[in-house]
């Protein structure tokens, strides 16, 4: 049961009965340890700033309160979501093309078998050197995380991998990725916001097919 529905249930049934309310107060006395659905409701009310509501249940307008509580839960979640994104430098690009919290339509457009590739690209978890060079014994200073496929001394980030790396030029032509003629950061950001099915499917196929030869090059280099 969702949080706001749980609270709606509480404020529209037994708790309106004075005798039941007194029994709850007895169960939640400070000298008695009791964790159940009632104490969970109280914890939720305290968490979202409605501590006084439980003590004034008989004077609460049910519909108004439930709407207020639901809005508070959603607003709190969105604030925590934005804060978590701001706290991770790896998501710097993600913040550009995901300025608002909401459902992404590409989840309905891209076939399930390919969807993961686009998701990984958006949240910067493809195994590119811009990411793998950040960790532990594999650490490489950011300014020298060069692409080992084209050896152009360009940093291998998502933009380079998708739009620029000459090693994958034929693969781009195979999937008719003419979108990347005269590539730019603006075009790349528009791509990651796209809802064009053919464009996104071809992009996912490109990523899927390019990772294997890329990894083989890196293994041979090492």
C-alpha positions in Angstrom: 0.0 0.0 0.0 1.5 3.4 -1.0 2.2 5.9 1.8 -0.6 8.4 1.0 -3.1 5.5 0.6 -2.1 4.1 3.9 -2.6 7.4 5.6 -6.0 7.9 3.8 -7.1 4.5 5.1 -6.1 5.5 8.7 -8.0 8.8 8.6 -11.2 7.4 7.1 -11.8 4.4 9.4 -11.3 3.2 13.0 -9.1 6.0 14.1 -12.1 8.3 14.1 -13.5 6.4 16.9 -12.5 8.0 20.2 -12.1 4.7 22.0 -9.8 3.4 19.3 -7.7 6.6 19.4 -7.3 6.2 23.2 -6.1 2.6 22.7 -3.6 3.7 20.2 -2.3 6.4 22.5 -1.9 3.7 25.2 0.1 1.5 22.7 2.4 4.3 21.9 3.2 5.4 25.4 6.9 6.2 25.9 7.3 3.4 28.5 6.1 0.7 26.1 8.0 -0.4 23.0 5.6 -1.3 20.3 6.3 -1.3 16.5 3.3 -2.0 14.3 1.3 -0.3 11.5 0.1 2.4 13.9 3.6 3.3 15.0 4.6 3.3 11.3 1.9 5.7 10.5 3.1 8.0 13.3 6.6 7.8 12.0 5.5 8.8 8.5 3.6 11.7 9.9 6.6 12.9 11.9 8.9 12.3 8.9 6.9 14.6 6.6 6.1 17.3 9.1 2.6 16.4 10.2 3.3 15.4 13.8 0.3 17.4 15.1 -2.2 15.6 12.8 -2.4 12.4 14.9 -3.4 14.3 18.0 -6.1 16.3 16.1 -7.5 13.5 14.0 -11.1 14.3 14.8 -10.8 17.9 13.4 -9.0 16.9 10.2 -10.6 17.3 6.8 -9.8 13.9 5.3 -9.7 14.9 1.6 -7.6 18.0 2.2 -5.2 16.2 4.5 -4.6 13.3 2.2 -3.9 15.7 -0.8 -1.5 17.7 1.4 0.3 14.6 2.5 0.6 13.2 -1.0 2.0 16.5 -2.3 4.5 16.6 0.6 5.7 13.0 -0.1 6.1 13.8 -3.8 7.9 17.1 -3.2 10.2 15.5 -0.7 11.1 12.7 -3.1 11.9 15.1 -5.9 14.1 17.2 -3.6 16.0 14.2 -2.6 16.3 13.1 -6.2 17.7 16.4 -7.3 20.1 16.5 -4.4 21.4 13.0 -5.2 22.1 14.0 -8.8 23.9 17.1 -7.7 26.2 15.1 -5.4 27.6 12.9 -8.1 30.0 14.4 -10.7 29.6 11.4 -12.9 26.0 12.7 -13.6 27.1 16.1 -14.8 25.9 15.3 -18.3 22.8 13.6 -17.1 21.7 16.8 -15.4 21.8 18.6 -18.8 19.3 16.4 -20.6 17.3 15.4 -17.5 16.4 18.7 -15.9 13.0 17.5 -14.6 11.9 14.4 -12.8 9.5 12.4 -14.8 8.8 9.3 -16.8 11.0 8.7 -19.9 9.1 7.8 -23.0 12.1 6.0 -24.5 11.2 3.2 -22.1 8.1 2.5 -24.3 9.8 3.1 -27.6 13.0 1.1 -27.5 12.7 -2.8 -27.5 13.5 -4.4 -24.1 16.5 -6.2 -25.6 18.1 -2.9 -26.5 16.9 -0.5 -23.8 19.7 -1.1 -21.4 22.3 0.3 -23.8 20.6 3.6 -24.0 20.0 3.7 -20.3 23.7 3.1 -19.6 24.6 5.8 -22.1 22.4 8.4 -20.4 23.6 7.7 -16.9 27.3 7.4 -17.9 28.0 3.8 -16.9 29.2 2.5 -20.3 32.7 1.0 -19.8 34.5 4.0 -21.4 37.8 5.2 -20.1 36.3 8.5 -18.8 34.5 6.3 -16.3 36.8 3.3 -15.8 39.8 5.6 -15.2 38.1 7.0 -12.1 38.5 3.9 -9.9 41.1 2.3 -7.7 44.2 0.8 -9.2 42.8 1.6 -12.7 42.9 5.3 -11.9 44.0 7.6 -14.7 44.1 11.4 -14.5 41.0 12.7 -16.3 42.9 14.7 -18.9 44.7 11.7 -20.2 41.9 9.1 -20.4 42.5 8.9 -24.1 40.7 6.7 -26.6 42.7 3.7 -27.5 40.6 2.8 -30.5 41.4 5.8 -32.8 44.5 7.0 -30.8 43.5 10.6 -31.6 44.5 11.8 -28.1 40.8 12.6 -27.6 39.4 11.7 -24.2 37.2 8.7 -24.5 33.9 10.0 -23.2 30.4 9.3 -24.3 30.4 12.1 -26.9 33.6 10.9 -28.5 32.5 7.2 -28.5 29.1 7.9 -30.1 29.9 10.8 -32.4 33.6 11.1 -33.2 35.8 8.0 -32.8 37.0 7.2 -36.4 37.4 3.5 -35.5 33.6 3.2 -35.6 32.9 5.2 -38.8 31.8 2.2 -40.8 29.5 1.1 -38.1 27.9 4.5 -38.0 27.3 4.3 -41.7 25.8 0.8 -41.3 23.2 2.1 -38.9 22.6 5.3 -40.9 23.7 7.5 -38.2 23.8 10.6 -40.4 22.7 12.6 -37.4 26.4 12.7 -36.5 27.6 14.6 -39.6 29.4 17.6 -38.2 28.9 16.4 -34.7 28.4 18.8 -31.8 27.6 18.7 -28.2 24.2 20.3 -29.0 23.3 17.5 -31.4 24.4 14.9 -28.9 22.3 16.4 -26.1 19.3 16.5 -28.5 19.9 12.8 -29.3 19.7 11.9 -25.6 16.3 13.7 -25.4 15.0 12.1 -28.6 11.8 10.1 -28.9 12.5 9.1 -32.5 12.2 5.3 -32.4 14.3 4.5 -35.5 17.0 6.9 -34.3 17.2 5.4 -30.8 17.0 1.8 -32.0 19.9 2.4 -34.4 21.9 4.1 -31.6 21.4 1.1 -29.3 22.4 -1.3 -32.0 25.5 0.7 -32.6 26.5 0.6 -28.9 25.8 -3.1 -28.7 27.9 -3.9 -31.8 30.8 -1.5 -31.0 31.5 -2.6 -27.4 32.9 -6.0 -28.3 35.6 -4.8 -30.8 36.4 -1.9 -28.5 37.0 -4.3 -25.5 39.1 -6.5 -27.7 41.4 -3.6 -28.6 41.8 -2.7 -24.9 42.6 -6.3 -24.0 45.3 -6.4 -26.7 46.7 -3.1 -25.5 46.9 -4.3 -21.9 
